Structures are given as structure tokens and as C-alpha cells.
């Protein structure tokens, strides 16, 4: 009779690893979304690295799900041989369906985000900062040979001086706005860099934990895969 303990049931061992991988994939997906929300470039190295880590995690999870699904099929074909109840077999099938559905949902969301990113990259246009359409100073007209010409000349000269002062003030204000804008962009860039570095450290920590866990489950996967070929004598009643 097969024991129900995790130590003698390779499916349950790999099941634990699959659930841990699913939790890790969720964290990687959330990290990817956070990095994507703070980065200004679709080709950001940090964003590409986060996407690559997530793709690897999803691929590994899909492979393990495939192995577990095949193992359930083997057991379902002859449940009495492995001393499993119909309820337990149904539970395992339901678990695999739920995990597989969540993996499909994450991949579908990634496709939507990739499509949106491509559309935004095509439509976005850069606008040169500090551009100005201020007109060049024009030469004022001085009447010639008319009564009151000197008075008209003085009034025109004063008006032109005032216009020149207004133009200079506009130029100074524009320079100030450009400087403030540059400082604001620099502050935003520094904030984004700090946030991206924090996200990268979190992803690195998660990767270390995931790699460490997979070393332990390697032998369990080998035992579970052997089940597909009916080579686990310890499972036979």
C-alpha cells in the first residue's frame, strides 16, 4: 500500500515546488509591472532583464506542470495500482488546471502589455525643449517730411524700447522655465534609477531563493518523471 506521506509521493513533492514557483512567478510579474511603470524606455535593460527572468520562470513552471499532468494521466488509468482515491485524483487535476490557468493569464497579460508598448513607441515623438517662436525685432518707421515728425519719432522709439524690454523678459522667463524643467527631469531620472536599483535587488534575492529551492527538488522531479514509465515499484500496492 502506498504511503500518503510527502517523502514517498513524488507528485506531492513536485507539487510543493510548483506552488513555490507559482508564487515566485507572481512576484516576478509584479516586479516587471513596477519596473515597467517607472521606466521611460521600452528598451530599458532593467525592464528586459525582468521580462527575461519572468519568461524563464513561466517556462520552467510550464514544464513541471506538463510532467505532473502526464503523471496524473498514468495514475488515472489505473488508480488502484497506486492506491489513490478518485477524490485525490480529482484534487490533483483541479490543482493543475488552476495553476495552468494562472500561468496562461500572466502570459496573456504580457502579450497585451507588449502590444501597448509597441504602439506607444511608434506614436511617441520627441519635442525639443526650449524651442521658441519669438519674432526678431523689427525696424520702426520714422515719418519723413511730416508735421510733428520729431514727436512721432520719440513716441515710436519709446514704444519700440518697451517692446524690446518685453521680449527680453520673455526670453529670460523661457530660460528659467527650461532650467527648471531640466532640474526636474534630472531629479525624476535619479528617483527612477534608485527605484530600478531597488527592484533589481529584490529580483536578485528572489532568483537566489528560487535557484536554491530547485536544487532540492531536482531528485523529486526525477522520481516523479520515472512514474510516467511505471518504474516506481514503491508505488505499487
Secondary structure, DSSP 8 states (H G I E B T S, - for coil): ----SGGG-HHHHHHHHHHHHHHHHHHHHHHHHHHHHH-S-TT-HHHHHHHHHHHHHHHHHHHHHHHHHHHHHHHHHTHHHHT--HHHHHHHHHHHHHHHHHHHHHHHHHHHHHHHHHHHHHH-----TT--------------S-TTHHHHHHHHHHHHHHHHHHHHHHHHHHHHHHHHHHHHHHHHHHHHHHHHHHHHHHHHHHHHHHHHHHHHHHHHHHHHHHHTTT--GGG--
